Amino acid sequence: MEKVQCEILGLSTNPSTGGAYAILLKEVNGARRLPIIIGAFEAQAIALEMEGIKPPRPLTHDLLKILIDNLGANVNEIIINELKDNTFFARIILESSGLTNEIDARPSDAIAMDVSTYDQIFVSERVMSSADFILY
C-alpha cells in the first residue's frame, strides 16, 4: 500500500457539523491537506498533547501508551487506511518481540496517542487522493 507521511497542521471548530471539530493533516512532502471531523473530547485530547499539557489523571490514549510500553511493544506508525461512507478508519502498527501487529482504531484516538510520542502519521494514497484538497 502506498502511503503519505502527514503532520498535524491544526485543529479547528466546524460549525457546519454541529460543534464538531476538524483536525487538519498536511502532507509532509507536498501541498495536500486532509480534514477529518472528530468529536470534542478527542479534539481536546489532541490539543492537550500538542500543547504538552498533562491532565491530573491519564486519558484513554495515555493508558494505551502506558500499556504498550509496559508490554514491551513499540508503535511503528499509525495509518489512516480507509474512507467508507464519509468515515475514516485507522490502524495502529505495533511491533513486539519481532512481530508486527495491526490494531483497528478511530483516527482521532490513534492521532492522540501518536502526537506526543511517535510522530509517524501516515495516510494511504488511496484515501488521500479521494479526500484531500490543495491550497493555492
N, CA, C and O atoms as a MOPAC input file, in Angstrom:
PM7 MOZYME 1SCF
protein

 N      0.83100 1    -1.17000 1     0.00000 1
 C      0.00000 1     0.00000 1     0.00000 1
 C      0.88300 1     1.24400 1     0.00000 1
 O      1.78800 1     1.37500 1     0.82400 1
 N      0.61500 1     2.14100 1    -0.92000 1
 C      1.32600 1     3.41200 1    -0.93400 1
 C      0.77700 1     4.28500 1     0.17600 1
 O     -0.43000 1     4.32000 1     0.41400 1
 N      1.67900 1     4.99500 1     0.86100 1
 C      1.24000 1     5.84700 1     1.94600 1
 C      1.98500 1     7.17000 1     1.92200 1
 O      3.09200 1     7.27900 1     1.39300 1
 N      1.34500 1     8.17000 1     2.51100 1
 C      1.84900 1     9.53300 1     2.52700 1
 C      2.05800 1     9.94800 1     3.97500 1
 O      1.13400 1     9.85900 1     4.78400 1
 N      3.27500 1    10.40600 1     4.31200 1
 C      3.50500 1    10.87100 1     5.66800 1
 C      2.86900 1    12.24700 1     5.83900 1
 O      2.98700 1    13.11800 1     4.97700 1
 N      2.19200 1    12.42100 1     6.97400 1
 C      1.49700 1    13.66900 1     7.26200 1
 C      1.86900 1    14.17800 1     8.64100 1
 O      2.40100 1    13.44200 1     9.47200 1
 N      1.57900 1    15.44500 1     8.86600 1
 C      1.73200 1    16.05500 1    10.17400 1
 C      0.47500 1    16.85400 1    10.46400 1
 O     -0.28700 1    17.18700 1     9.55700 1
 N      0.26900 1    17.15300 1    11.71800 1
 C     -0.91000 1    17.91900 1    12.10100 1
 C     -0.66400 1    19.38500 1    11.79800 1
 O      0.29600 1    19.98300 1    12.28600 1
 N     -1.54200 1    19.95500 1    10.98800 1
 C     -1.46100 1    21.37800 1    10.68200 1
 C     -2.22500 1    22.17300 1    11.72700 1
 O     -1.81500 1    23.27700 1    12.08600 1
 N     -3.33900 1    21.62300 1    12.22100 1
 C     -4.08500 1    22.31900 1    13.26300 1
 C     -5.41400 1    21.67100 1    13.55800 1
 O     -5.82000 1    20.70100 1    12.91700 1
 N     -6.07900 1    22.23500 1    14.54700 1
 C     -7.42400 1    21.83200 1    14.93900 1
 C     -8.32400 1    23.04900 1    14.80600 1
 O     -7.89200 1    24.17400 1    15.05500 1
 N     -9.56700 1    22.83000 1    14.41500 1
 C    -10.49700 1    23.94700 1    14.34500 1
 C    -11.90500 1    23.45800 1    14.62800 1
 O    -12.21500 1    22.27600 1    14.48600 1
 N    -12.74300 1    24.39000 1    15.03100 1
 C    -14.14500 1    24.04700 1    15.19900 1
 C    -14.78900 1    24.06200 1    13.82800 1
 O    -14.31300 1    24.72800 1    12.90800 1
 N    -15.86100 1    23.32900 1    13.70500 1
 C    -16.54500 1    23.24100 1    12.42800 1
 C    -18.04500 1    23.44200 1    12.67100 1
 O    -18.76000 1    22.47200 1    12.92400 1
 N    -18.53300 1    24.69000 1    12.59800 1
 C    -19.93300 1    24.97500 1    12.90800 1
 C    -20.92600 1    24.21200 1    12.03200 1
 O    -22.05100 1    23.95300 1    12.45700 1
 N    -20.52800 1    23.85700 1    10.83800 1
 C    -21.45200 1    23.16700 1     9.93600 1
 C    -21.73300 1    21.73200 1    10.35500 1
 O    -22.62300 1    21.09300 1     9.79500 1
 N    -20.98700 1    21.21100 1    11.33200 1
 C    -21.20600 1    19.83900 1    11.78800 1
 C    -21.71100 1    19.79000 1    13.22900 1
 O    -21.48200 1    18.81200 1    13.94000 1
 N    -22.38500 1    20.82800 1    13.64700 1
 C    -22.98100 1    20.82900 1    14.97000 1
 C    -21.99000 1    20.89800 1    16.11100 1
 O    -22.19700 1    20.25200 1    17.13800 1
 N    -20.93000 1    21.65200 1    15.96400 1
 C    -19.97300 1    21.82400 1    17.04200 1
 C    -18.84200 1    20.81800 1    17.05100 1
 O    -18.01600 1    20.83100 1    17.96300 1
 N    -18.78700 1    19.95200 1    16.06300 1
 C    -17.66100 1    19.01400 1    15.98400 1
 C    -16.39800 1    19.78700 1    15.61100 1
 O    -16.45200 1    20.96100 1    15.24500 1
 N    -15.29700 1    19.11800 1    15.71100 1
 C    -14.00700 1    19.71700 1    15.38800 1
 C    -13.43100 1    19.04300 1    14.15600 1
 O    -13.83500 1    17.94300 1    13.77900 1
 N    -12.49000 1    19.72100 1    13.54700 1
 C    -11.77000 1    19.13800 1    12.42700 1
 C    -10.28700 1    19.16800 1    12.75100 1
 O     -9.75300 1    20.17200 1    13.22100 1
 N     -9.63900 1    18.05100 1    12.49000 1
 C     -8.18600 1    18.02500 1    12.56000 1
 C     -7.70800 1    18.08800 1    11.11800 1
 O     -8.20800 1    17.36500 1    10.25600 1
 N     -6.75000 1    18.94700 1    10.86600 1
 C     -6.25000 1    19.12500 1     9.51200 1
 C     -4.84700 1    18.55300 1     9.42500 1
 O     -3.92600 1    19.02600 1    10.09100 1
 N     -4.69700 1    17.53100 1     8.59700 1
 C     -3.39000 1    16.92600 1     8.36100 1
 C     -2.78700 1    17.53000 1     7.10600 1
 O     -3.50300 1    17.84300 1     6.15400 1
 N     -1.47400 1    17.69500 1     7.10200 1
 C     -0.74700 1    18.23600 1     5.95800 1
 C      0.25600 1    17.19800 1     5.49500 1
 O      0.97300 1    16.59900 1     6.29700 1
 N      0.29400 1    16.99800 1     4.20800 1
 C      1.29800 1    16.11700 1     3.60300 1
 C      2.68300 1    16.69300 1     3.89000 1
 O      2.91900 1    17.87400 1     3.63200 1
 N      3.61100 1    15.87600 1     4.42400 1
 C      4.93300 1    16.36400 1     4.80000 1
 C      5.70500 1    16.85500 1     3.57800 1
 O      6.31900 1    17.92000 1     3.62800 1
 N      5.68300 1    16.10900 1     2.50100 1
 C      6.45300 1    16.47600 1     1.30600 1
 C      5.55000 1    16.88900 1     0.15900 1
 O      5.74400 1    16.44900 1    -0.97400 1
 N      4.56800 1    17.72900 1     0.44100 1
 C      3.64300 1    18.15700 1    -0.59400 1
 C      2.69100 1    19.20900 1    -0.07400 1
 O      2.83300 1    19.70200 1     1.04500 1
 N      1.72100 1    19.54300 1    -0.89900 1
 C      0.79800 1    20.63300 1    -0.57100 1
 C     -0.59700 1    20.15200 1    -0.18000 1
 O     -1.45600 1    20.96500 1     0.15900 1
 N     -0.83000 1    18.85500 1    -0.22200 1
 C     -2.18200 1    18.36900 1     0.05900 1
 C     -2.52100 1    18.44700 1     1.54200 1
 O     -1.66100 1    18.30300 1     2.41100 1
 N     -3.80300 1    18.67800 1     1.79900 1
 C     -4.33900 1    18.73400 1     3.15300 1
 C     -5.47600 1    17.73100 1     3.25800 1
 O     -6.16900 1    17.46000 1     2.27800 1
 N     -5.66400 1    17.18400 1     4.45100 1
 C     -6.73600 1    16.22900 1     4.67300 1
 C     -7.48300 1    16.60600 1     5.95200 1
 O     -6.92700 1    16.49400 1     7.04500 1
 N     -8.74000 1    17.05400 1     5.82700 1
 C     -9.53000 1    17.36400 1     7.02400 1
 C    -10.28400 1    16.12200 1     7.50700 1
 O    -10.84200 1    15.37100 1     6.70700 1
 N    -10.29100 1    15.92100 1     8.82300 1
 C    -11.01500 1    14.80100 1     9.41600 1
 C    -11.86400 1    15.36200 1    10.55300 1
 O    -11.34400 1    16.00600 1    11.46400 1
 N    -13.15500 1    15.11800 1    10.49700 1
 C    -14.06400 1    15.57600 1    11.54400 1
 C    -13.93000 1    14.64200 1    12.74700 1
 O    -13.98900 1    13.42000 1    12.60900 1
 N    -13.74900 1    15.23900 1    13.93300 1
 C    -13.60600 1    14.45700 1    15.16800 1
 C    -14.48500 1    15.07200 1    16.25200 1
 O    -14.95600 1    16.20100 1    16.11500 1
 N    -14.69700 1    14.33800 1    17.30500 1
 C    -15.51000 1    14.81200 1    18.41800 1
 C    -14.75600 1    15.77500 1    19.31800 1
 O    -13.53600 1    15.91000 1    19.23200 1
 N    -15.50800 1    16.43900 1    20.17900 1
 C    -14.93100 1    17.44400 1    21.08000 1
 C    -13.93600 1    16.83400 1    22.05900 1
 O    -12.87900 1    17.41600 1    22.30100 1
 N    -14.25200 1    15.67300 1    22.62700 1
 C    -13.34400 1    15.05400 1    23.59800 1
 C    -12.02800 1    14.63800 1    22.94500 1
 O    -10.95500 1    14.80800 1    23.52400 1
 N    -12.12300 1    14.09500 1    21.73800 1
 C    -10.91500 1    13.69200 1    21.01600 1
 C    -10.08400 1    14.91300 1    20.63800 1
 O     -8.85600 1    14.88200 1    20.71700 1
 N    -10.75900 1    15.99300 1    20.22400 1
 C    -10.04900 1    17.22700 1    19.88500 1
 C     -9.32600 1    17.77700 1    21.10800 1
 O     -8.19100 1    18.24100 1    21.00600 1
 N     -9.98500 1    17.72400 1    22.26400 1
 C     -9.35900 1    18.20100 1    23.49300 1
 C     -8.12600 1    17.35300 1    23.83500 1
 O     -7.09200 1    17.89400 1    24.22700 1
 N     -8.23400 1    16.04000 1    23.68900 1
 C     -7.10100 1    15.16400 1    23.98300 1
 C     -5.91900 1    15.47400 1    23.07200 1
 O     -4.77800 1    15.53100 1    23.53100 1
 N     -6.18600 1    15.67400 1    21.78400 1
 C     -5.11700 1    16.00100 1    20.83100 1
 C     -4.51900 1    17.36400 1    21.15200 1
 O     -3.30000 1    17.53100 1    21.12100 1
 N     -5.37200 1    18.34000 1    21.45900 1
 C     -4.88100 1    19.68800 1    21.77700 1
 C     -3.99800 1    19.66700 1    23.02000 1
 O     -2.95400 1    20.31800 1    23.04800 1
 N     -4.40600 1    18.92500 1    24.04800 1
 C     -3.58100 1    18.82000 1    25.25900 1
 C     -2.21800 1    18.22400 1    24.94200 1
 O     -1.19700 1    18.70700 1    25.43300 1
 N     -2.19900 1    17.17500 1    24.12200 1
 C     -0.91800 1    16.55600 1    23.73600 1
 C     -0.05400 1    17.53100 1    22.94000 1
 O      1.15200 1    17.63000 1    23.16700 1
 N     -0.67800 1    18.25200 1    22.00400 1
 C      0.08200 1    19.19200 1    21.17700 1
 C      0.69300 1    20.30400 1    22.02000 1
 O      1.77700 1    20.80000 1    21.71000 1
 N     -0.00200 1    20.69500 1    23.08300 1
 C      0.47600 1    21.76900 1    23.95700 1
 C      1.37200 1    21.25700 1    25.08200 1
 O      1.92600 1    22.05000 1    25.84400 1
 N      1.51700 1    19.92800 1    25.19000 1
 C      2.35200 1    19.35800 1    26.23300 1
 C      1.73700 1    19.45800 1    27.62200 1
 O      2.45700 1    19.42400 1    28.62000 1
 N      0.41800 1    19.57900 1    27.69900 1
 C     -0.28100 1    19.69500 1    28.97700 1
 C     -0.68700 1    18.29900 1    29.43700 1
 O     -1.32600 1    17.55200 1    28.69600 1
 N     -0.31200 1    17.95800 1    30.65500 1
 C     -0.65500 1    16.65500 1    31.22200 1
 C     -1.81800 1    16.82600 1    32.18700 1
 O     -1.70100 1    17.55400 1    33.17300 1
 N     -2.94300 1    16.16100 1    31.91400 1
 C     -4.07100 1    16.23000 1    32.85800 1
 C     -3.71700 1    15.50900 1    34.15300 1
 O     -2.78400 1    14.70700 1    34.17800 1
 N     -4.45900 1    15.79000 1    35.24200 1
 C     -4.13000 1    15.16800 1    36.52600 1
 C     -4.25900 1    13.63800 1    36.52000 1
 O     -3.56400 1    12.94700 1    37.26500 1
 N     -5.14100 1    13.12700 1    35.68300 1
 C     -5.28300 1    11.67000 1    35.54200 1
 C     -5.13000 1    11.32800 1    34.06600 1
 O     -5.45800 1    12.15100 1    33.21200 1
 N     -4.64200 1    10.13800 1    33.74700 1
 C     -4.41400 1     9.78600 1    32.33900 1
 C     -5.71700 1     9.69000 1    31.55200 1
 O     -6.73200 1     9.20900 1    32.05500 1
 N     -5.66300 1    10.15500 1    30.31200 1
 C     -6.77300 1     9.98800 1    29.38600 1
 C     -6.63600 1     8.62200 1    28.71500 1
 O     -5.63200 1     7.93600 1    28.90600 1
 N     -7.62300 1     8.23100 1    27.94300 1
 C     -7.62900 1     6.89900 1    27.33800 1
 C     -6.37700 1     6.63700 1    26.50200 1
 O     -5.77700 1     5.56700 1    26.59900 1
 N     -5.98300 1     7.61400 1    25.68000 1
 C     -4.79600 1     7.38700 1    24.84900 1
 C     -3.53000 1     7.28100 1    25.69600 1
 O     -2.58600 1     6.59200 1    25.31200 1
 N     -3.50400 1     7.96800 1    26.86000 1
 C     -2.36800 1     7.82100 1    27.77000 1
 C     -2.29300 1     6.39500 1    28.31100 1
 O     -1.21200 1     5.81700 1    28.41500 1
 N     -3.44400 1     5.84200 1    28.65100 1
 C     -3.48400 1     4.45700 1    29.14500 1
 C     -2.98000 1     3.49300 1    28.08500 1
 O     -2.25700 1     2.54400 1    28.38900 1
 N     -3.36800 1     3.74300 1    26.82800 1
 C     -2.88300 1     2.88400 1    25.74200 1
 C     -1.36600 1     2.95900 1    25.61200 1
 O     -0.70500 1     1.93500 1    25.43900 1
 N     -0.81900 1     4.15800 1    25.69300 1
 C      0.63900 1     4.31000 1    25.60500 1
 C      1.33300 1     3.58800 1    26.75200 1
 O      2.33700 1     2.90700 1    26.54500 1
 N      0.79900 1     3.73800 1    27.96500 1
 C      1.38900 1     3.08000 1    29.13300 1
 C      1.33000 1     1.56400 1    28.97100 1
 O      2.30900 1     0.87000 1    29.24300 1
 N      0.19100 1     1.05500 1    28.53200 1
 C      0.02500 1    -0.37900 1    28.33300 1
 C      0.99900 1    -0.90600 1    27.28100 1
 O      1.64700 1    -1.93000 1    27.49800 1
 N      1.10500 1    -0.23300 1    26.16900 1
 C      2.00900 1    -0.64500 1    25.09300 1
 C      3.45400 1    -0.65600 1    25.59300 1
 O      4.19500 1    -1.60700 1    25.34300 1
 N      3.85000 1     0.40200 1    26.29800 1
 C      5.21100 1     0.47600 1    26.83100 1
 C      5.48300 1    -0.63500 1    27.84000 1
 O      6.53300 1    -1.27600 1    27.79600 1
 N      4.53400 1    -0.86300 1    28.74900 1
 C      4.72300 1    -1.87700 1    29.78600 1
 C      4.75600 1    -3.29600 1    29.22300 1
 O      5.34000 1    -4.19300 1    29.83200 1
 N      4.13700 1    -3.50000 1    28.07200 1
 C      4.18200 1    -4.81200 1    27.42400 1
 C      5.41200 1    -4.97700 1    26.54200 1
 O      5.60300 1    -6.02500 1    25.92500 1
 N      6.24800 1    -3.94200 1    26.48200 1
 C      7.48300 1    -4.02300 1    25.70700 1
 C      7.27600 1    -3.88400 1    24.21300 1
 O      8.13100 1    -4.28800 1    23.42500 1
 N      6.16000 1    -3.32200 1    23.82200 1
 C      5.88300 1    -3.12800 1    22.40100 1
 C      6.23900 1    -1.70100 1    21.99500 1
 O      6.42600 1    -0.82900 1    22.84400 1
 N      6.32800 1    -1.48000 1    20.70600 1
 C      6.58500 1    -0.15700 1    20.14200 1
 C      5.55700 1     0.14400 1    19.06600 1
 O      5.17200 1    -0.73800 1    18.29900 1
 N      5.11600 1     1.39000 1    19.01400 1
 C      4.25900 1     1.81800 1    17.91500 1
 C      5.16900 1     2.25700 1    16.78600 1
 O      5.95300 1     3.19300 1    16.94300 1
 N      5.07000 1     1.58500 1    15.64500 1
 C      5.87200 1     1.97400 1    14.48900 1
 C      5.25300 1     3.16300 1    13.76800 1
 O      5.95300 1     4.08800 1    13.35500 1
 N      3.93300 1     3.12600 1    13.62200 1
 C      3.23600 1     4.19700 1    12.90900 1
 C      1.74600 1     4.02100 1    13.08400 1
 O      1.26600 1     2.97600 1    13.52300 1
 N      1.02700 1     5.07200 1    12.73100 1
 C     -0.41300 1     4.94300 1    12.56000 1
 C     -0.69900 1     5.28500 1    11.10400 1
 O      0.00300 1     6.08300 1    10.48300 1
 N     -1.73200 1     4.66800 1    10.58300 1
 C     -2.08700 1     4.93700 1     9.19300 1
 C     -3.59500 1     5.05200 1     9.07000 1
 O     -4.34800 1     4.19000 1     9.52300 1
 N     -4.00700 1     6.12900 1     8.45000 1
 C     -5.41300 1     6.29700 1     8.11500 1
 C     -5.56300 1     5.57400 1     6.79400 1
 O     -5.12000 1     6.05300 1     5.75000 1
 N     -6.19500 1     4.41100 1     6.85500 1
 C     -6.12000 1     3.47900 1     5.73200 1
 C     -7.40200 1     3.29500 1     4.94200 1
 O     -7.39800 1     2.63700 1     3.90200 1
 N     -8.50700 1     3.87100 1     5.42500 1
 C     -9.75500 1     3.63400 1     4.71800 1
 C    -10.70700 1     4.79700 1     4.91000 1
 O    -10.70600 1     5.46200 1     5.94500 1
 N    -11.52500 1     5.03000 1     3.88400 1
 C    -12.60000 1     6.01600 1     3.92600 1
 C    -13.82400 1     5.32800 1     3.35700 1
 O    -13.87200 1     4.98100 1     2.17700 1
 N    -14.82800 1     5.13400 1     4.23000 1
 C    -16.02700 1     4.42000 1     3.81700 1
 C    -17.24500 1     5.20000 1     4.30900 1
 O    -17.37700 1     5.45800 1     5.50500 1
 N    -18.13600 1     5.57600 1     3.38800 1
 C    -19.34300 1     6.32800 1     3.74400 1
 C    -18.99700 1     7.57700 1     4.55400 1
 O    -19.63400 1     7.85600 1     5.57000 1
 N    -17.99800 1     8.31900 1     4.11000 1
 C    -17.54000 1     9.55700 1     4.74900 1
 C    -16.99300 1     9.35800 1     6.16500 1
 O    -16.95400 1    10.30700 1     6.94800 1
 N    -16.57800 1     8.15900 1     6.49300 1
 C    -15.97800 1     7.86400 1     7.78700 1
 C    -14.56700 1     7.33000 1     7.56500 1
 O    -14.35500 1     6.40200 1     6.78500 1
 N    -13.60300 1     7.93500 1     8.26700 1
 C    -12.21700 1     7.49800 1     8.15800 1
 C    -11.94800 1     6.36600 1     9.15200 1
 O    -12.53400 1     6.32000 1    10.23400 1
 N    -11.06700 1     5.47000 1     8.77100 1
 C    -10.63800 1     4.35300 1     9.61500 1
 C     -9.12100 1     4.38700 1     9.69800 1
 O     -8.44800 1     4.82000 1     8.76200 1
 N     -8.58800 1     3.92700 1    10.82700 1
 C     -7.13400 1     3.94600 1    11.01400 1
 C     -6.66500 1     2.62000 1    11.59300 1
 O     -7.45400 1     1.81100 1    12.08100 1
 N     -5.35700 1     2.42800 1    11.52200 1
 C     -4.70900 1     1.26000 1    12.12300 1
 C     -3.48300 1     1.75100 1    12.86900 1
 O     -2.78500 1     2.66600 1    12.43200 1
 N     -3.24400 1     1.12400 1    13.99900 1
 C     -2.03200 1     1.36000 1    14.77500 1
 C     -1.12800 1     0.16500 1    14.51400 1
 O     -1.52400 1    -0.97600 1    14.74900 1
 N      0.07600 1     0.41900 1    14.03300 1
 C      1.01800 1    -0.64400 1    13.70300 1
 C      1.99900 1    -0.77300 1    14.86800 1
 O      2.77800 1     0.13700 1    15.15100 1
 N      1.93900 1    -1.93500 1    15.54100 1
 C      2.77800 1    -2.21700 1    16.70500 1
 C      3.82400 1    -3.26200 1    16.37800 1
 O      3.61600 1    -4.11800 1    15.51700 1
 N      4.95000 1    -3.18900 1    17.07000 1
 C      5.96000 1    -4.23600 1    16.96500 1
 C      6.31800 1    -4.70100 1    18.37000 1
 O      6.57600 1    -3.89700 1    19.26500 1
 N      6.32600 1    -6.01100 1    18.53800 1
 C      6.69100 1    -6.59200 1    19.82500 1
 C      7.37900 1    -7.92800 1    19.57900 1
 O      6.85100 1    -8.79000 1    18.87600 1
 N      8.54000 1    -8.08900 1    20.15300 1
 C      9.31900 1    -9.33300 1    20.01900 1
 C      9.50600 1    -9.73000 1    18.56200 1
 O      9.44200 1   -10.91100 1    18.22300 1
 N      9.73500 1    -8.74600 1    17.70500 1
 C      9.96400 1    -9.02000 1    16.29300 1
 C      8.71200 1    -9.27500 1    15.48200 1
 O      8.80100 1    -9.48200 1    14.27200 1
 N      7.55500 1    -9.26700 1    16.10500 1
 C      6.29300 1    -9.48500 1    15.40000 1
 C      5.56000 1    -8.15500 1    15.22000 1
 O      5.56900 1    -7.30200 1    16.10700 1
 N      4.93500 1    -7.99800 1    14.07000 1
 C      4.16300 1    -6.79700 1    13.78700 1
 C      2.67700 1    -7.11300 1    13.91100 1
 O      2.19200 1    -8.11400 1    13.38500 1
 N      1.97900 1    -6.25000 1    14.60600 1
 C      0.53800 1    -6.39500 1    14.77700 1
 C     -0.14100 1    -5.09800 1    14.35700 1
 O      0.41400 1    -4.01300 1    14.52500 1
 N     -1.33300 1    -5.22000 1    13.81400 1
 C     -2.12400 1    -4.05900 1    13.42100 1
 C     -3.41900 1    -4.05500 1    14.21400 1
 O     -4.10200 1    -5.07400 1    14.31700 1
 N     -3.75100 1    -2.88800 1    14.77900 1
 C     -4.94500 1    -2.74200 1    15.59500 1
 C     -5.83400 1    -1.67800 1    14.96600 1
 O     -5.37000 1    -0.58000 1    14.65900 1
 N     -7.11300 1    -2.00000 1    14.77500 1
 C     -8.06700 1    -1.02100 1    14.25700 1
 C     -8.28800 1     0.07500 1    15.28800 1
 O     -8.30600 1    -0.18600 1    16.49100 1
 N     -8.45700 1     1.31800 1    14.80300 1
 C     -8.67000 1     2.44500 1    15.69500 1
 C     -9.40100 1     3.55800 1    14.96500 1
 O     -9.40100 1     3.61800 1    13.73500 1
 N    -10.02100 1     4.43600 1    15.73400 1
 C    -10.53800 1     5.66700 1    15.14900 1
 C     -9.33200 1     6.55900 1    14.89500 1
 O     -8.40000 1     6.57100 1    15.69900 1
 N     -9.32700 1     7.30800 1    13.79400 1
 C     -8.18900 1     8.19100 1    13.52600 1
 C     -7.89500 1     9.14800 1    14.68000 1
 O     -6.73100 1     9.38500 1    15.00400 1
 N     -8.93400 1     9.69700 1    15.29900 1
 C     -8.71000 1    10.65700 1    16.38000 1
 C     -7.98700 1    10.00500 1    17.55900 1
 O     -7.09300 1    10.62000 1    18.14100 1
 N     -8.34900 1     8.78900 1    17.91900 1
 C     -7.66900 1     8.09900 1    19.02800 1
 C     -6.23300 1     7.75900 1    18.66400 1
 O     -5.32300 1     7.93500 1    19.47400 1
 N     -6.03100 1     7.27700 1    17.45500 1
 C     -4.67600 1     6.93300 1    17.01200 1
 C     -3.79100 1     8.17300 1    16.96500 1
 O     -2.63100 1     8.12600 1    17.37300 1
 N     -4.33300 1     9.27900 1    16.46900 1
 C     -3.54900 1    10.52000 1    16.39100 1
 C     -3.24500 1    11.04200 1    17.78600 1
 O     -2.12600 1    11.48300 1    18.04500 1
 N     -4.21800 1    11.00100 1    18.68800 1
 C     -3.97700 1    11.46300 1    20.06400 1
 C     -2.85100 1    10.66400 1    20.69900 1
 O     -1.99800 1    11.22700 1    21.38600 1
 N     -2.84400 1     9.36200 1    20.47500 1
 C     -1.79900 1     8.51200 1    21.02500 1
 C     -0.45400 1     8.80000 1    20.36700 1
 O      0.59000 1     8.70600 1    21.01100 1
 N     -0.48100 1     9.14300 1    19.10700 1
 C      0.72800 1     9.31900 1    18.31200 1
 C      1.40400 1    10.67400 1    18.52300 1
 O      2.62500 1    10.77900 1    18.39700 1
 N      0.64000 1    11.69400 1    18.83600 1
 C      1.13700 1    13.07100 1    18.82000 1
 C      2.39700 1    13.27500 1    19.65300 1
 O      3.38700 1    13.80700 1    19.15100 1
 N      2.37400 1    12.86700 1    20.89500 1
 C      3.48800 1    13.21800 1    21.77500 1
 C      4.65200 1    12.24800 1    21.68900 1
 O      5.77500 1    12.60500 1    22.04500 1
 N      4.41600 1    11.04800 1    21.23400 1
 C      5.44100 1    10.02700 1    21.37200 1
 C      6.08300 1     9.58800 1    20.07000 1
 O      7.30600 1     9.47600 1    19.98900 1
 N      5.27800 1     9.34100 1    19.05500 1
 C      5.79700 1     8.60700 1    17.90400 1
 C      5.98400 1     9.45400 1    16.64900 1
 O      6.95300 1     9.25400 1    15.91500 1
 N      5.09700 1    10.37400 1    16.39300 1
 C      5.20500 1    11.28700 1    15.25500 1
 C      5.33500 1    10.55800 1    13.91400 1
 O      6.13500 1    10.94800 1    13.06300 1
 N      4.56200 1     9.52200 1    13.74000 1
 C      4.56900 1     8.75800 1    12.49500 1
 C      3.13200 1     8.59900 1    12.00100 1
 O      2.54900 1     7.52100 1    12.11500 1
 N      2.57100 1     9.66100 1    11.45800 1
 C      1.20500 1     9.64000 1    10.95100 1
 C      1.26200 1     9.47600 1     9.43600 1
 O      1.90800 1    10.25500 1     8.73500 1
 N      0.57800 1     8.45500 1     8.95100 1
 C      0.51700 1     8.21000 1     7.51500 1
 C     -0.94000 1     8.12200 1     7.06800 1
 O     -1.83200 1     7.79400 1     7.85100 1
 N     -1.15400 1     8.41900 1     5.80400 1
 C     -2.46200 1     8.26600 1     5.16600 1
 C     -2.22900 1     7.46800 1     3.89500 1
 O     -1.29200 1     7.74500 1     3.14700 1
 N     -3.07900 1     6.48000 1     3.65000 1
 C     -2.90500 1     5.72100 1     2.41900 1
 C     -3.13100 1     6.65800 1     1.23300 1
 O     -3.95900 1     7.56700 1     1.29400 1
 N     -2.39300 1     6.42800 1     0.17200 1
 C     -2.50800 1     7.27400 1    -1.02100 1
 C     -3.94000 1     7.24800 1    -1.56000 1
 O     -4.44300 1     8.26300 1    -2.04200 1
 N     -4.57700 1     6.11300 1    -1.47900 1
 C     -5.95700 1     5.98000 1    -1.97200 1
 C     -6.89900 1     6.90300 1    -1.19200 1
 O     -7.74200 1     7.57500 1    -1.78600 1
 N     -6.75800 1     6.93700 1     0.13800 1
 C     -7.59300 1     7.80500 1     0.97500 1
 C     -7.23800 1     9.26400 1     0.71600 1
 O     -8.12400 1    10.10400 1     0.56100 1
 N     -5.95400 1     9.56200 1     0.67100 1
 C     -5.52600 1    10.94400 1     0.44800 1
 C     -6.05500 1    11.46700 1    -0.88300 1
 O     -6.54400 1    12.59400 1    -0.95800 1
 N     -5.96100 1    10.66400 1    -1.91700 1
 C     -6.41900 1    11.08300 1    -3.24300 1
 C     -7.92100 1    11.32500 1    -3.30200 1
 O     -8.38600 1    12.16100 1    -4.07600 1
 N     -8.67000 1    10.60800 1    -2.49800 1
 C    -10.12400 1    10.74000 1    -2.58000 1
 C    -10.68900 1    11.82700 1    -1.67000 1
 O    -11.84100 1    12.22500 1    -1.84600 1
 N     -9.90300 1    12.32600 1    -0.68600 1
 C    -10.48100 1    13.26600 1     0.26500 1
 C     -9.63400 1    14.51700 1     0.51200 1
 O     -9.98700 1    15.33200 1     1.36400 1
 N     -8.54500 1    14.68400 1    -0.20200 1
 C     -7.65500 1    15.79800 1     0.05300 1
 C     -8.11200 1    17.07200 1    -0.65400 1
 O     -9.02600 1    17.05300 1    -1.47900 1
 N     -7.45500 1    18.17500 1    -0.31000 1
 C     -7.58700 1    19.41000 1    -1.07000 1
 C     -6.22900 1    20.09000 1    -1.05200 1
 O     -5.38100 1    19.79700 1    -0.21000 1
 N     -6.03900 1    21.00000 1    -1.99200 1
 C     -4.77100 1    21.72100 1    -2.11300 1
 C     -5.05500 1    23.19900 1    -1.99900 1
 O     -5.96600 1    23.70600 1    -2.65300 1
 N     -4.28500 1    23.91000 1    -1.17100 1
 C     -4.39700 1    25.36000 1    -1.07600 1
 C     -3.48400 1    25.97300 1    -2.12900 1
 O     -2.33400 1    25.56300 1    -2.28500 1
 N     -4.00000 1    26.94300 1    -2.83400 1
 C     -3.18700 1    27.62500 1    -3.84900 1
 C     -2.80500 1    29.00700 1    -3.39500 1
 O     -2.12100 1    29.72800 1    -4.12000 1

